[in-house]
Amino acid sequence: MTVLFFGSSSFSVPALRSIAPSIGGVVTRKSKPTGRGYLLEDNEVKRVALSLGLQVTEIDSFKEEAAQRLGDSKPDLLVVISFGLIIPQWFLDMPAIGAINLHPSLLPRYRGPSPLQWVIWNGEKETGITVIKMSDRMDAGDILFQESTQIGPVEDAAALSMRLSLRASEILPDVVDHLSAYGMAEGLPQEESSATYTPLITKEMGRIDWDGRADEIVRQVRALVLWPTAYTFLEERMLKVFHVKEGPAGASHAAAPGSVLAAGPEGIEVAAGDGSVILVEIQLQDRKRMGGAEFARGYREITKKRFN
């Protein structure tokens, strides 16, 4: 059996490696300019695929000639994981067996581009992996396999992504072998009334609103640690926030939200709209990433400052 593999983010790399012997080609999004020199930087999927000796095709649209030629390889199965483009129905109909998508949520909940971030931001206790038979509607195909997992109380999007991507690499070979032996199963139709959708994460979503509740701010930081990273401003300089925790339970204060309440060995305690949060790991603009306690020792009169 020949698989045509579609993936663009690092999440799909372990799965790519796990079925590499069956892959006849890899399709990924085109490299984008990066840095002040606007150099093209290959994504990790492309780098790994080339290191495995696999042919790579980069596209940004299925109207491109390179996309039109992909059918020449006559793949038996399409495997799609974190690809980033909607695959049109004419292409899904091309392979002999069909097309499957591995999605990191418990579909039909959290369809769309950012399920890992939103399950954390929304305070969910559980998520999982779903393999679906692809259709022309985003993440709406019949379910072939589903497995749930608990989200750790302090697990952030980076840790959850790594854990689910490794689990995907364990699941996928058996799924592909089963499809090769028995063909595409009917699957279980998704319950449309239970479907929810995740909006695309934007940079603006990273700004911390100190008027919010402490637990909401903690979830925001955990959800956005990969990108764009939660941030605030200190004396007009951006401060990225990588790790926080809620302040002392039951403690009360009369300080304005964003005001620094204290600085100690755990980090910098900041007033929220309800309670407080402790900045454990941060990075001020043009400075290195460091612990909140270390930052406080080097920043004069930090307890008189206010984040905004």
N, C-alpha and C positions, 0 to 999 in steps of 0.2 A: 504494500500500500504506500502511496505517495501523499504526503501531507504538505499543504501550503500554509505556512505559519505567518500570522499577522500579529505584530506587537510593536509598541513604540516606547514603552516606559520600562524602567528597571524591574517593575513588578513582574513582568512577563519572562524575565531572563531565566530563573530557575526552571520554569516549565519548558522553555526552549531547549535548555540543556537536557532535560529528562527524556525528550522524544527526538533528539537530534538524529538518530539513525534512520528515522522514518521521514524526515523532512527533506523535500525536494527543492524548496526555496523559501526564503523569508521576505516578507513585505513589511516595510516600516515607513514612518513619516520622514519626509526630507529633513536633512540637517538644517539648523537655523543659525544665522549669524550670532556670535556672542562676543562680549568684551568690546573695548574701545576700538580695537582693530577690525571688528566685524569679521572675525575668522569663523569659518564653518567648523563646528564641533560635532563629530559623529556621536549619535546616541549609543547607549550601552548595548542595546539589542543588535545594532549593526556591528559593533566591535566584536561582540561574542560570536555572532553568526559567522563573520569572516574568519575568526580564529578557529572555528569548527569546520572550515572549508565549505560553508554553505553559500549559495548564490543569494545576493541581496538585491532587492528592487526597492527604490525609494520613490514614493508618490505623495502628492497632496490632494489628488483628485482622481476619481475613476474615469474621468474624461481624458486623462493624459494617455499618450500612446503607450507608455510603459505599462500602464494598468491594463490597457486593451490586450497587450501581448501576453499577459500572465496566463491566459487560458491555454496557450500553446503547450504548456507543460503537462496539460491534462491531469490535474491533481484528482485524487480520489476523495480527499477530505480537506476542508478548510478548518483551521484551529485559530480562533481569534481571542487574544487576551490583551486588554489595555492598549488598543490600537489607536483610537482617537478619531477615526473617520467612520461615517455610516457606509456600510457596504451595500450597494444597490441589489435589488432582487435578481436582475439578470446575471450578476456574478455569483450570488448564492446558489442559483440553479445550475451552475456549471459543473461542479464536482460530482462524481458518480455516487458517492455515499451521501454527501451533504455538507453542512457547515455547522460547527458548534462554537459557542462562546462561553468562556469561563469568567464569571463575574463575582467580585468579592462583596457579596451581600446576600441576604436571604430573600431573593426575589419572590414575589413582586415588590417587596419593599426596597427602597433606595436604588431604583433604576437611575441611570445617568452616569455622568463623568466623575463624580466625587463621593462615592459611597463610603470609603474609609474615613474621610474627614467628617462627614455629616453624622455617621453613627456615633462618633465620639462627641462631637459638638452638641448633639441632641440628647446626650446622656443615656444612650441605649446600653443595656447590660449584655446584649447578645448580638452577634452577627454571624457570618459564615461564608461559604463558597457555594455557588450554584453553577451547574453546567446546563446550558439550554441549547435546544435546536434552534438555530437562528432563523429569524423572519425579517421582513423589511421594516418592522417597527422596533425601536430601540429597546433592547433588553426584555422583549415581550414574548419570546418564543417558549415553546413547551419545555418543561423541566425534565432533564434526563438524570440528574444527580444533584443532591443537596445535602450539605453537612453544616451543622451549627457549631459555634464555639463561644465561650464566654469572653467578654472584654475585661481585661484586668482593670482594677480601680484606678491605677495610675498609668496605664498603658497609653502611649501616645501614637499618633498616626505612623510614625517611622517604625516603631516596634510592631504594631499591628500589621502593617504592610509586609514587613519582613516575615512575620510568622505565617501569614496567609499565603504569601508567595511561595514559601517553602512547602507548605501543605499542598498547594496547587500542583507543585512538581511531583508530589507523591501520588496524587489522585490521577493526574492526566494519563500516564502510561497505560493504566488499566482501562480507562475510558476508551482510549484510542484502540487498544487491542480488542476490546469488546466490539467496537464498531467495525473493525476490520473483519472480525469473525462472523458477526451476525447482521451487520448493516445498521441503519438508523432505526432506533426505536420510536414508538409513537410519542412517548413522553407524557407528562401531566400538564394540562393547560393551566396557565397562571390565573389566579383569581383577580380579575381586573378591579373589582371594588376595593381591594386591599393595596393596590399599587400606589407607591409614592415616588417622587422624583427628586433628584439632587441637582441644585443649580451649580453651575461652574464656579469654582472658587476664584475670586478676584483679589488683587493686591489690597484694595481698599477694605476688604473684609478683615484684614489683619489688624487694623487699628483698634486698640483696646478702649472701650467705653467704661471709664472708672465709675460711672453712675450705676453700672450693672451690678448684679449680685456676685459675690466672690466665687461661688461654684461655677457660674456661667463663664467668668473670666478664666478660671482654671481649665475648663473644657475647651474654650477657644484656643488657648495656648497649646494644649495637647493635640488638638485637631489640626492646627496649622504649622506644626513644627517643621514639616518638610518644605512647604511653600504656602504663602509668602513669608511665614514666620510672624507671629503676633508682634506688634510693636506699639510704642508710645513715644512721647517726646519729653526730653528733659532739657530745659533752657534752649529750646529750638533745635536740638540735635536728636536725631532718631535713635531710639534705644530698642534693639530687638530683644524679645523675651523668649527664651527657649524652654525654661522649666520654672514652674511656680507650684505653690501649694497653698491651701487655705490657711488663714491665720488661726490663732487660738480660738477654739470653740467657745461660744458664749461671751466672748469679749465684746465690749461696746466702745464706741468712740464718738466724739462730736466733730471730728475733723472733716473737712471737705473731701469728697472723693478724689483720689489721686495724690493726696498728701502723704508724705512719708511719716509713718508713725514711730518707727524704730529701726535700728540696724544692729544686727547681732550675728552670732556664728552661723545661724541658719540662712541669713540673707537679709533683704530689705523688706520690711513690712509696710504695705501701702494700703491706705483706706479705700474701700470700695463702697458702692451704694448701700450694701448690706454686708457687714463684716469687713474682712481684710484679706489680702493675699500676700504671700512672701515670695519675693523675686529670688529664686535660687540660682539661676544661670542666665546671664544677660550679655549683651554686647552693645556698647555705645558706639555711635557712628565714628569711624576712623580709629577705633581702638580694637584690641583683641577680645575674643570671647572669654568670659571669666565668671567665677562664682559671684553671687550677690554680696557675700560677706567681704570678699577681696575688693570688689568694686567700692563698697562703702568706705573701707579703710583709706582708699586713695582719692576719694571725692570729698572735698572740703564742705562741711556743714550740710551733708546729705539729708539730715533729719529736718532741715528747714526748707527742703525743696518740695515741689509738687509736680507730678507727672500729668501730662495732658495729651 
